[in-house]
Amino acid sequence: MKTVLDLPIKLHNRKIENRIVFHPMEGCDGTFGGAVDELTRRRYLRFARSGAGIIWFEATAVTAEGRANPRQLFLNENTKESFKILIEEIKETAMKVNGFEPVIIVQLTHSGRFSKPDGIPQPIVAYRNSHWEIGKENQSYTVATDDYCKTIPEKYRKVALLAEEVGFDGIDVKCCHGYLFNEFLSATERDGIYGGSLENRTRLYFECIDAVKNAVSENVFVTTRLNACDCFPYPYGYGVDKNNNIDLTETKLIIKTLHKKGIRLINLTLGNPYLIPHINRPCINAPEDGEIGLKRIYDVTKELKEEFADICFIASGLTYPGADAMKYAEKILDDGVADFAGFGRLTFAYPEFYRDYLEKGQLDKSKLCLKCSKCSQLMRAGTVAGCPVRDSEVYMPYYRKYVLEKV
């Protein structure tokens, strides 16, 4: 069954075989040193067999203090061989099963406010934000100094070189979900060269994009996962006006600069999965109906695509329609709202969904994501993440091994 989702597209001199993207979903299952571990390998080899055109590799730390959990992947000289072996296995498996290699993009990150490298919160923040810190007033915070920020582009440069060495096709400089670069976008009250004006608030983000672009060869392209808006009440986030309505004025200025820097692929998202997870991942038992969240994502993506027709955008939130997820994804592309359909939670629950759809014309309802957000809750709790409903056979042994035994 062929649809618009199966159309190939050429991007950065690469042929991408279809419009299906597996979003960066953290498994929190690397080694404590940051290398690929057995469950990491299992997950990505399942993804390799899926037939997806792009596999967007999960958030991978560029520095030890910026890891979101003790088992977050961390690409460095000591771990690079594990990444290299896995990427080779992904491409070999995909070629054997699907007849082509997926484009593999690594998401490089500094977790900033959500840093927890040793299992306890050690936040490195752009500024103190009382709204984000409700209920955490007694927690210790380190505000990233200008001098510290100046060291970060070099960290991205070094890891970018390793990313190319181990075989990644693209590099994502992450700027979403409240992590460090995204938080800087709302640092209007911060003093110094990284706060106040939009030029200052985007300085670190753009410096790291430049550092990555200047480090790698033409064989590797640079992209970004970008928060279109934070959806926090004014003035605690970026992308909203004084009436708390979404305002994409600054977002468009940011994307205009990204375009000038040669960025032609943007993975759009919004909200903050730590505090308002229903915004970027519409779900059941949420403060709002999931259809409202789905429409918000649609409208934001549509507005930006209309402004930047020659940038390829990846839509998010597509797991929510359930059995109709693929039909909704087709509509997104047919409407010209986005160029790629991105799936996150569904890949944990049902990694073979795309192959099933191609072969059967529909998804298996017994394998669908239930939209319960347990996978996200597991990550926030600091455990190995995955789908405890659809993948419990492998998930539960690891949960016992890495969580229950340590209680």
VEXGU-211144 format. One record per residue (C-alpha): x, y, z; residue in one letter. Coordinates in steps of 0.001 Angstrom, whole numbers, padded with zeros to 6 digits, always signed. Layout:
// VEXGU-211144
XYZa
...
//
This chain:
// VEXGU-211144
+000000+000000+000000m
+001747+003162-001209k
+000866+006621+000128t
+002404+010077+000378v
+004300+008757+003407l
+006289+006492+001091d
+007528+009198-001253l
+011319+009568-001245p
+012844+013007-000852i
+016321+014403-001408k
+017742+016446+001426l
+021323+017616+001915h
+022360+015472-001056n
+020885+012378+000567r
+017943+010354-000595k
+015537+009671+002232i
+013402+006717+001205e
+010164+007760+002921n
+008630+010354+005236r
+008514+008266+008420i
+010702+009550+011269v
+011354+007731+014529f
+011662+010530+017086h
+014504+010669+019646p
+013099+008643+022548m
+015460+008110+025458e
+015698+004589+026820g
+017867+005547+029819c
+019578+002220+029270d
+023162+002989+028336g
+026017+002024+030603t
+026860+004254+033523f
+029812+005445+031459g
+027502+006493+028621g
+028136+003665+026159a
+025523+001700+024229v
+024288-001242+026318d
+022387-004417+025439e
+018890-002939+025753l
+019926+000118+023724t
+021097-002203+020977r
+017903-004247+021083r
+015746-001151+020707r
+017624+000312+017752y
+017790-002969+015874l
+014004-003158+016215r
+013872+000371+014814f
+016181-000674+011966a
+013709-003343+010854r
+010827-000850+010904s
+011423+000621+007453g
+011549+004218+008727a
+013369+006671+006465g
+014936+008546+009385i
+015962+007188+012770i
+016534+010158+015047w
+018923+008820+017659f
+018043+009739+021233e
+019443+012613+023301a
+023177+012053+023716t
+025148+014149+026164a
+028130+016278+025166v
+029368+016706+028731t
+029186+014656+031924a
+027554+017309+034094e
+024835+017810+031480g
+023521+014228+031501r
+019815+013900+032304a
+020251+010579+034078n
+023124+008253+035075p
+022497+006004+032077r
+021991+008647+029402q
+024162+008011+026375l
+027339+010119+026334f
+029485+010160+023197l
+033191+010481+023995n
+036499+008796+023255e
+035746+005992+025722n
+032293+005191+024342t
+032618+005907+020639k
+033333+002325+019611e
+029979+001168+021030s
+028204+003820+018935f
+030143+002849+015815k
+029251-000822+016162i
+025573-000050+016713l
+025291+002294+013736i
+026896-000312+011502e
+024435-002917+012797e
+021454-000598+012237i
+022427+000040+008631k
+023254-003590+007904e
+019972-004772+009418t
+017914-002161+007574a
+019585-002950+004265m
+018933-006662+004709k
+015292-006252+005766v
+014209-003156+003828n
+016703-002820+000990g
+017957+000607+002079f
+019799+002330+004905e
+017909+004843+007046p
+019356+008286+007642v
+020551+008311+011255i
+020669+011618+013129i
+022162+011994+016596v
+020627+014471+019017q
+023360+016256+020958l
+022237+017768+024224t
+023071+019582+027422h
+020235+018885+029857s
+020633+022135+031761g
+017818+022488+034307r
+017133+018757+034092f
+020687+017537+034625s
+020853+014518+036908k
+024172+012835+036116p
+024431+010956+039418d
+020760+010194+039890g
+019932+013271+041959i
+018990+016685+040533p
+022001+018894+039797q
+020355+021598+037686p
+022424+023984+035610i
+020010+026732+034674v
+020002+029703+032342a
+018176+031732+035002y
+015980+031208+038035r
+012363+030680+036995n
+009836+030612+039839s
+007147+028981+037677h
+009400+026086+036740w
+010596+025746+040325e
+007202+025437+042041i
+007557+022768+044709g
+011341+022747+044299k
+012182+025938+046178e
+014641+024125+048474n
+016540+022533+045602q
+020056+023766+044871s
+020511+025488+041511y
+023638+026418+039583t
+023145+029321+037207v
+025362+028834+034162a
+027828+031726+034130t
+028848+033452+030929d
+032302+031912+031331d
+030792+028431+031576y
+028599+029044+028524c
+031653+030064+026516k
+033092+026556+027020t
+030072+024740+025593i
+030589+025306+021822p
+033943+023548+022060e
+032262+020566+023690k
+029798+020399+020805y
+032635+020699+018289r
+034523+017759+019790k
+031476+015518+019983v
+030450+016482+016440a
+033789+015175+015187l
+033156+011902+017002l
+029605+011744+015631a
+030945+011848+012092e
+033689+009379+012931e
+031249+006751+014231v
+028947+007066+011230g
+026040+009383+011988f
+024533+011043+008918d
+023227+014137+010675g
+023653+016047+013918i
+020811+017674+015831d
+021699+020610+018090v
+018804+020186+020509k
+016793+023259+021509c
+013548+022051+023025c
+011608+020795+026044h
+013212+023091+028595g
+016769+021859+028172y
+019571+024390+028290l
+019410+026059+024871f
+015600+026142+024936n
+015596+027709+028400e
+017887+030471+027206f
+015211+031511+024694l
+013119+032881+027561s
+016020+034426+029531a
+014792+037974+028996t
+015776+039067+032510e
+019252+037535+032464r
+022204+039929+032433d
+025257+039561+030235g
+025797+038404+026680i
+023391+035446+026899y
+020289+037235+028169g
+017904+040057+027391g
+017658+040592+023643s
+016756+037788+021238l
+020262+038078+019767e
+021722+037334+023193n
+019210+034635+024110r
+020010+032692+020929t
+023752+033318+021092r
+024775+030026+022712l
+022429+027995+020513y
+023744+029533+017310f
+027363+029354+018486e
+026980+025613+018988c
+025321+025168+015602i
+028223+027024+014019d
+030729+024951+015984a
+029157+021728+014754v
+028862+022901+011137k
+032487+024014+011089n
+033663+020727+012609a
+032102+018206+010255v
+032575+017522+006567s
+029935+017859+003852e
+029078+014203+004456n
+027226+015181+007637v
+024375+017673+007802f
+023230+019757+010762v
+019647+019985+011934t
+017752+020851+015106t
+014786+019827+017213r
+013226+023158+018101l
+010531+024229+020502n
+008159+026421+018521a
+006835+027709+021848c
+007026+026730+025508d
+003303+027132+026298c
+004076+028407+029792f
+002174+031470+031006p
+003772+034830+030285y
+006507+035747+031250p
+007796+032288+032239y
+008344+030876+028769g
+009051+031778+025189y
+006608+031897+022297g
+003590+033340+024124v
+002272+036895+024332d
+001078+038822+027394k
-002376+037296+026975n
-000849+033790+027047n
-001645+033185+023397n
+000922+031462+021191i
+003032+034072+019416d
+005526+032731+016884l
+007162+036090+016093t
+010486+035218+017732e
+010274+031634+016537t
+010123+032862+012955k
+013137+035100+013512l
+015045+032124+014895i
+014090+029935+011946i
+015056+032718+009543k
+018553+032686+011043t
+018653+028885+010953l
+017790+029070+007260h
+020666+031470+006669k
+022955+028970+008379k
+021918+026276+005924g
+019474+024373+008134i
+016893+022708+005901r
+015361+020176+008281l
+013663+021132+011559i
+012011+018707+013947n
+009251+020808+015506l
+007874+020355+018998t
+006499+022471+021812l
+005854+022438+025525g
+007822+020757+028293n
+007438+017017+029003p
+008555+017467+032617y
+005813+019917+033571l
+003179+019915+030808i
+003722+016612+028959p
+000259+016665+027362h
+001327+019638+025212i
+003888+017820+023072n
+002470+014340+023689r
-001337+014496+023723p
-002510+011741+026043c
-005382+010362+028080i
-006164+011588+031609n
-004674+014993+030771a
-005755+018544+031732p
-007113+018971+028198e
-008631+016728+025565d
-005981+015227+023305g
-007730+016550+020213e
-007058+020087+021452i
-003357+019331+021753g
-003310+017677+018347l
-004891+020735+016750k
-002418+023049+018514r
+000514+021126+017056i
-001139+021129+013627y
-001784+024876+013684d
+001717+025792+014872v
+003388+023552+012298t
+001140+024858+009527k
+001906+028506+010337e
+005658+027901+010247l
+005553+025790+007088k
+003618+028519+005298e
+006331+031009+006256e
+009276+028754+005338f
+008252+026661+002365a
+011780+025507+001519d
+012477+024113+004990i
+011410+020535+005665c
+009458+020251+008915f
+008763+017132+010941i
+005371+017015+012653a
+004969+015659+016186s
+002183+014260+018341g
+001140+011682+015743l
+000840+008745+018130t
-002351+010163+019633y
-004772+009233+016781p
-004177+005553+017572g
-005488+003241+014871a
-005903+006266+012598d
-002349+007525+013180a
-001168+006761+009665m
-004233+008315+008037k
-003725+011434+010128y
-000035+011499+009179a
-001043+011276+005514e
-003400+014215+006016k
-000608+016295+007592i
+001547+015738+004516l
-001281+016033+001990d
-002294+019358+003548d
+001259+020653+003125g
+001534+021208+006880v
+004735+019177+007234a
+007139+017160+005120d
+007754+014265+007515f
+005653+012371+010051a
+007414+011921+013380g
+006481+009157+015810f
+007736+008790+019375g
+005726+006744+021866r
+004426+004434+019150l
+007986+003351+018372t
+008424+002051+021927f
+005126+000167+021917a
+004966-000988+018301y
+008237-000482+016383p
+007039-002488+013362e
+003943-000305+012818f
+005123+001133+009492y
+005890-002260+007988r
+002488-003520+009125d
+000810-000543+007513y
+002610-001080+004219l
+001793-004774+004152e
-001720-004795+005636k
-003032-001295+005074g
-003802-000859+008749q
-002274-001011+012206l
-002733-003874+014644d
-004951-002487+017395k
-003561-004972+019903s
-000102-003415+019541k
-000981+000278+019643l
+000362+002752+022175c
-002309+003361+024828l
-001292+007035+025222k
-000925+006474+028964c
+002470+008285+029119s
+003988+005548+031292k
+007116+005583+029097c
+007648+009267+029898s
+006902+008726+033574q
+009504+005969+033741l
+012137+008289+032326m
+011232+011058+034762r
+011475+008539+037599a
+015049+007722+036596g
+014398+004138+035540t
+014981+002266+032318v
+012335+003620+029942a
+010178+001735+027495g
+006622+000512+027085c
+005627-001498+030187p
+002343-002445+028500v
+003466-003671+025073r
+007077-004589+025814d
+006847-005837+029396s
+008631-009110+028613e
+011927-007281+028241v
+011059-004200+030252y
+010231-005880+033584m
+013515-007835+033945p
+015466-004621+033426y
+013208-002741+035803y
+013920-005338+038485r
+017633-005363+037714k
+018252-001634+037643y
+015541-000245+039900v
+014068-002687+042382l
+017444-004160+043337e
+018698-000689+044188k
+015754+000314+046389v
//
